[in-house]
Amino acid sequence: MSNPITRALGAIWALVTGGLARRVEAADEEARKVINEAQERQSQLLKEARDEANRTRAAANSEYRERRNEVQRLERRVTQKEDNLDRKVENVDRRETQLRQQEADRDRALKEIEETREQQVAELQRISGLTEQEALAQLFQKVESQLELETAKKIHEIDERVKDEADMKARKAIVLAIQRLTSDVVSETTVSVVQLSSDDMKGRLIGREGRNIRALEQATGVDLVIDDTPEAVTLSCFDPVRREIARVAVTKLLVDGRIHPARIEDMVNKAREEVQESIRKAGQEAVIDSGVLGLSREVIELLGRLRYRTSYGQNVLKHSVEVAHLAGIMAAEVGADIQVCKGGGLLHDLGKALTHEVEGGHAEIGGEIARKYGISDAVACAIEEHHVDDRINVEAFIVAAADAISGARPGARRDTVEMYVKRLQGLEECANSFEGVARSFAIQAGREVRIMVQPDRIDDVMASKLAFDVAKKIEETLVYPGQIKVTVVRETRSVEYAK
């Protein structure tokens, strides 16, 4: 029984031993494969590492060679610059030596020139018998005469060139403005005449013991002149508004027929309201006619008061409207602001409505009124500057020119005999105050002064300068409407007698 067990155990052992042997063989085989693969991988990695190392070494060698070449190039450039710098230093040193030599030569030359000049000055003083100061004085006098002559020539040339260039443009603008504007001229005085239906009305105007005329004069501030003039009563007053109120009141009283102090006061109040309304309407008509809109009621009423104001016999309101039209036309021709020029032209004499009530000139007063009632600074500036020389904008120049054109038109204004004679005398005195003037004559109603000069003292070039100087003095010293032409006449005559 033990043999079968033994055989079974032997068989089992054989089986176990055989399986283990096979497993060992399989494991050995797997191990050998793994080892072979690892060896192959190691060989591949080593090969890749050697290749990478070779590439890195080659790149490093290439970069090294490039850097070395760059360093060599830089070294060569530095060496070259050092050589150039050395050469430049040598050139500078050589140049400095030359300059020092030239400076020394110049100093010697200057010294020789100074010595020669002193010798020549001494010789000239000995020959001429003049000191250095006397010779300089004569030289300066000669140079001054030459400069004066050259200045006169230059003034003549510039004057002619400016006239040639400016006359055409100015003539075109001014003539066009004048041609496009036509207006009547109204001349007024300080008196008004009221026609009566009969001379019996004079007694009724005077009243018992003169009570009516006293009441009328007290209510209006106007003097009633009742003289021998048939069927007429004269109203005299320097205030044109008060004179107009009195004229309307007297006319109403004559129509009504009831003339007594109470009725006079009532009619004067109605006449004042009527005149005030006419002032407002006159202002509105002027604004509409000139095309200047946007003005306040106060400015329009002040403007309307100019209807009863005259300047040298010219109605100021009509003059203002005319200046507005002229300024607008000229502004359109020269490219200036048309509305500013029209506004400045219409309101340039606004201050005359208050001249007797406020201190100052009418130009300054007008500018203050314009700013007070919200009118633009440009228009106010044109109002203030239309009577000054240093204007700051072109609109003020245009307004001043339009004002001069309106006042200078033939028949626009009239002077009293005293003012006329005084202006003529002033023109001749102004011209005679210059050296070299033989005679002078104010002609063409004071619009031209003709000057006769001494030909041996004033030549043709100096004649132009004399005309310029006389015109400037007239502008600075005289007051006149429009412009005055200055003509200098130089005439030489040679006379011989045949015997």
WOMOGI-V292577 format. One record per backbone hydrogen bond with DSSP energy under -0.5 kcal/mol. CO is the residue of the C=O (numbers start at 0). NH is the residue of the N-H. Records with the same first field share a line. If there is no record, write none. Layout:
BEGIN
CO: NH, NH
END
This chain:
BEGIN
0: 4
1: 5
2: 6
3: 7
4: 8
5: 9
6: 10
7: 11
8: 12
9: 13
10: 14
11: 15
12: 16
13: 17
14: 18
15: 19
16: 20
17: 21
18: 22
19: 23
20: 24
21: 25
22: 26
23: 27
24: 28
25: 29
26: 30
27: 31
28: 32
29: 33
30: 34
31: 35
32: 36
33: 37
34: 38
35: 39
36: 40
37: 41
38: 42
39: 43
40: 44
41: 45
42: 46
43: 47
44: 48
45: 49
46: 50
47: 51
48: 52
49: 53
50: 54
51: 55
52: 56
53: 57
54: 58
55: 59
56: 60
57: 61
58: 62
59: 63
60: 64
61: 65
62: 66
63: 67
64: 68
65: 69
66: 70
67: 71
68: 72
69: 73
70: 74
71: 75
72: 76
73: 77
74: 78
75: 79
76: 80
77: 81
78: 82
79: 83
80: 84
81: 85
82: 86
83: 87
84: 88
85: 89
86: 90
87: 91
88: 92
89: 93
90: 94
91: 95
92: 96
93: 97
94: 98
95: 99
96: 100
97: 101
98: 102
99: 103
100: 104
101: 105
102: 106
103: 107
104: 108
105: 109
106: 110
107: 111
108: 112
109: 113
110: 114
111: 115
112: 116
113: 117
114: 118
115: 119
116: 120
117: 121
118: 122
119: 123
120: 124
121: 125
122: 126
123: 127
124: 128
130: 134
131: 135
132: 136
133: 137
134: 138
135: 139
136: 140
137: 141
138: 142
139: 143
140: 144
141: 145
142: 146
143: 147
144: 148
145: 149
146: 150
147: 151
148: 152
149: 153
150: 154
151: 155
152: 156
153: 157
154: 158
155: 159
156: 160
157: 161
158: 162
159: 163
160: 164
161: 165
162: 166
163: 167
164: 168
165: 169
166: 170
167: 171
168: 172
169: 173
170: 174
171: 175
172: 176
173: 177
174: 178
175: 179
177: 180
183: 185
184: 186
185: 187, 314
189: 236
191: 234
192: 194
193: 232
197: 200
198: 201, 202
199: 203
200: 204
201: 205
202: 206
205: 211, 212
206: 209
207: 210
209: 213
210: 214
211: 215
212: 216
213: 217
214: 218
215: 219
216: 220
222: 224, 235
223: 225
224: 226, 233
228: 231
230: 195
232: 193
233: 224, 235
234: 191
235: 222
237: 239
238: 242
239: 243
240: 244
241: 245
242: 246
243: 247
244: 248
245: 249
246: 250
247: 251
248: 252
249: 253
250: 254
251: 255
252: 256
256: 258
257: 259
259: 263
260: 264
261: 265
262: 266
263: 267
264: 268
265: 269
266: 270
267: 271
268: 272
269: 273
270: 274
271: 275
272: 276
273: 277
274: 278
275: 279
276: 280
277: 281
278: 282
279: 283
280: 284
281: 285
282: 286
283: 287
284: 288
285: 289
286: 290, 291
290: 292
295: 299
296: 300
297: 301
298: 302
299: 303
300: 304
301: 305
302: 305
303: 306
304: 307
305: 308, 316
308: 315
310: 313
311: 413
313: 310
314: 318
315: 319
316: 320
317: 321
318: 322
319: 323
320: 324
321: 325
322: 326
323: 327
324: 328
325: 329
326: 330
327: 331
328: 332
329: 333
330: 334, 335
335: 337
336: 340
337: 341
338: 342
339: 343
340: 344
341: 345
342: 346
343: 347
346: 349
348: 351
349: 352
350: 353
353: 356, 357
360: 364
361: 350, 365
362: 366
363: 367
364: 368
365: 369
366: 370
367: 371
368: 372
369: 374
370: 373
375: 379
376: 380
377: 381
378: 382
379: 383
380: 384
382: 385
384: 387
388: 390
392: 396
393: 397
394: 398
395: 399
396: 400
397: 401
398: 402
399: 403
400: 404
401: 405
402: 406
403: 407
404: 408
408: 411, 412
415: 419
416: 420
417: 421
418: 422
419: 423
420: 424
421: 425
422: 426
423: 427
424: 428
425: 429
426: 430
427: 431
428: 432
430: 433
433: 436
435: 437, 453
438: 451
440: 442, 449
442: 445, 446, 447
443: 446
446: 484
447: 442
448: 450, 486
449: 440
450: 452, 488
451: 437, 438
452: 454
453: 456, 457
458: 462
459: 463
460: 463, 464
461: 465
462: 466
463: 467
464: 468
465: 469
466: 470
467: 471
468: 472
469: 473
470: 474
471: 475
472: 476
473: 477
484: 448, 486
486: 450, 488
487: 489
488: 452, 490
496: 498
END
